[in-house]
Amino acid sequence: MMETEKHPLEPFLPEAARLLMLGSFPPKKEKWSMDFFYPNFINDMWRIFGIVFFHDRFHFVAGDGKHFDKDRIVSFCRETGIALFDTATEVVRHKDNASDKFLEIVSPTDIKGLLERIPECRTIVTTGEKATDTLCGIFGCRKPKTGESVRFSTPEGREMTFYRMPSSSRAYPMSVDRKAEIYEAMFTASGIL
């Protein structure tokens, strides 16, 4: 029997969040540069955020240049109304890495429950293939193309816009600047930027 891994973080759900970003599952702890979402220093999510919101890919990099500044990221996401979590709360990692290809979801996240806690949220963003497939399975919605969106209604009737974004992993074959352009268009359309 394969050993399962439980999600090490609590959902980050600022009260006035208008957008929920969902990845698949964090990398192993030894890869972390901070105790928050997208913690691996070679993952470009916080560089993408820096480019989009501050025209500076190093905006969220700490002074030592070796890890991200968690406090700055947390306060920015809280002020901007961005919630963060992942689409799985328990997984089996079939290879010793963070690749979605080798993740088996044992327990998907109760995303409907997350949305109940952030009633102003009208936008969901997935940041990878497995997260996208999991969300589509939960809500029975159509899968958007990368960089595009679809609309769907929750069972309670809340109208949602669902964006599928390129992965911020460097394994995803696209430059960080091009990814930032796609994220900027999404943040603009969703009223965050």
VOGU-3710 file (C-alpha; in Angstrom, 3 decimals, decimal comma):
1> mmetekhple> 0,000/0,000/0,000  1,367/3,399/-1,033  1,776/6,010/1,674  -0,576/8,981/1,418  0,350/12,607/2,049  -2,078/15,074/3,620  -2,104/18,735/2,610  0,279/20,614/4,928  -1,439/24,021/4,666  -4,812/25,456/5,615
11> pflpeaarll> -6,804/27,125/2,827  -5,952/30,836/2,553  -9,385/32,466/2,337  -9,417/36,234/2,945  -12,934/37,300/3,915  -13,444/39,570/0,903  -11,767/37,235/-1,630  -13,114/37,645/-5,168  -10,839/35,104/-6,863  -9,839/31,577/-5,811
21> mlgsfppkke> -6,614/30,144/-7,235  -6,273/26,364/-7,125  -3,170/24,326/-7,816  -3,011/20,558/-7,465  -0,839/19,866/-4,385  2,350/21,351/-2,873  5,802/19,891/-3,507  7,565/17,971/-0,746  8,548/20,146/2,245  12,281/19,947/1,516
31> kwsmdffypn> 11,617/21,938/-1,701  9,924/24,809/0,154  11,434/28,271/0,447  8,526/29,502/2,606  5,531/28,118/4,462  2,827/29,160/1,939  1,426/28,312/-1,489  3,776/27,960/-4,487  6,688/27,645/-2,009  9,322/26,154/-4,331
41> findmwrifg> 11,785/28,919/-5,253  12,140/27,560/-8,778  8,356/27,829/-9,298  7,593/31,133/-11,027  4,121/31,966/-9,615  5,325/34,808/-7,376  7,585/36,114/-10,155  4,522/36,141/-12,440  2,615/38,093/-9,763  5,550/40,501/-9,441
51> ivffhdrfhf> 5,604/41,135/-13,197  1,818/41,526/-13,492  1,176/43,775/-10,486  4,511/45,588/-9,989  6,409/45,225/-13,321  9,170/43,588/-11,254  9,735/39,818/-11,252  11,705/40,130/-7,991  9,019/42,056/-6,074  8,106/39,043/-3,894
61> vagdgkhfdk> 11,659/37,677/-3,597  13,172/38,183/-0,122  16,298/40,280/0,329  18,609/37,254/0,407  17,472/36,293/-3,121  16,935/32,689/-1,998  13,310/32,548/-0,934  9,995/34,336/-1,299  8,797/36,954/1,184  5,771/35,221/2,717
71> drivsfcret> 4,591/38,271/4,712  4,582/40,472/1,617  2,731/37,796/-0,404  0,120/37,174/2,313  -0,647/40,862/2,809  -0,799/41,454/-0,967  -3,239/38,539/-1,506  -5,375/39,643/1,450  -5,559/43,251/0,202  -6,204/42,187/-3,406
81> gialfdtate> -8,870/39,584/-2,596  -7,040/36,477/-3,807  -7,721/33,167/-2,038  -5,416/30,156/-2,466  -5,644/26,424/-2,011  -5,301/23,194/-3,992  -7,726/20,700/-5,526  -6,470/17,783/-3,406  -6,239/17,403/0,377  -4,625/13,959/0,259
91> vvrhkdnasd> -2,499/12,352/-2,447  -0,186/9,478/-3,248  3,060/10,682/-4,811  4,139/7,941/-7,234  7,488/9,623/-7,913  9,583/11,725/-5,586  8,724/15,039/-7,238  5,935/17,601/-7,557  4,816/16,645/-11,054  1,046/16,346/-11,484
101> kfleivsptd> 1,641/13,359/-13,754  2,708/11,263/-10,784  0,118/12,499/-8,268  -2,854/10,314/-7,479  -5,624/12,199/-5,710  -6,966/10,234/-2,750  -9,191/13,025/-1,352  -10,274/15,935/-3,540  -10,823/19,280/-1,823  -14,356/20,300/-0,874
111> ikglleripe> -14,285/23,272/-3,236  -18,000/23,937/-2,730  -17,213/24,253/0,990  -14,362/26,696/0,250  -16,685/28,836/-1,871  -19,232/28,987/0,972  -16,526/30,626/3,087  -15,782/33,308/0,443  -19,241/34,476/-0,697  -17,921/37,372/-2,830
121> crtivttgek> -15,797/35,061/-4,983  -16,981/34,822/-8,603  -13,754/33,643/-10,282  -11,876/30,359/-9,995  -8,428/29,913/-11,519  -6,651/26,579/-11,932  -2,904/26,540/-12,410  -2,313/23,145/-13,950  -3,816/20,172/-15,785  -4,678/18,019/-12,757
131> atdtlcgifg> -6,284/20,964/-10,926  -8,314/21,749/-14,055  -9,498/18,157/-14,491  -10,393/17,883/-10,797  -12,431/21,107/-10,850  -14,262/20,052/-14,029  -15,082/16,737/-12,355  -16,487/18,457/-9,262  -18,677/20,979/-11,087  -19,338/19,078/-14,313
141> crkpktgesv> -18,235/22,071/-16,368  -16,483/22,254/-19,711  -12,683/22,394/-19,720  -11,383/25,737/-21,021  -8,314/25,956/-23,219  -5,172/27,204/-21,474  -5,448/30,964/-20,960  -9,208/30,957/-21,561  -12,337/30,727/-19,426  -15,773/29,157/-19,240
151> rfstpegrem> -18,776/30,085/-17,135  -20,725/27,729/-14,898  -23,153/27,848/-11,987  -22,595/26,206/-8,617  -25,402/23,935/-7,335  -26,539/26,922/-5,212  -26,829/29,074/-8,350  -23,707/31,229/-7,980  -22,422/32,272/-11,413  -18,702/31,571/-11,702
161> tfyrmpsssr> -16,032/32,297/-14,298  -13,425/29,545/-14,460  -9,984/30,280/-15,953  -7,424/27,643/-16,832  -3,954/29,170/-16,596  -0,574/27,860/-17,710  1,363/26,146/-14,950  3,923/28,325/-13,176  6,291/25,351/-13,053  9,432/25,783/-15,114
171> aypmsvdrka> 8,681/22,346/-16,579  5,795/23,996/-18,468  7,279/25,046/-21,842  6,551/28,786/-21,920  8,599/31,822/-20,872  7,765/33,526/-17,580  7,040/36,770/-19,461  4,521/35,050/-21,746  2,872/33,389/-18,743  2,678/36,807/-17,062
181> eiyeamftas> 0,889/38,250/-20,134  -1,750/35,492/-19,911  -2,171/35,949/-16,150  -2,399/39,729/-16,594  -5,261/39,333/-19,086  -7,087/37,061/-16,606  -6,551/39,383/-13,621  -7,726/42,347/-15,722  -10,858/40,557/-16,993  -11,730/39,366/-13,491
191> gil> -11,478/42,893/-12,032  -8,529/42,125/-9,747  -6,085/44,294/-11,697
//
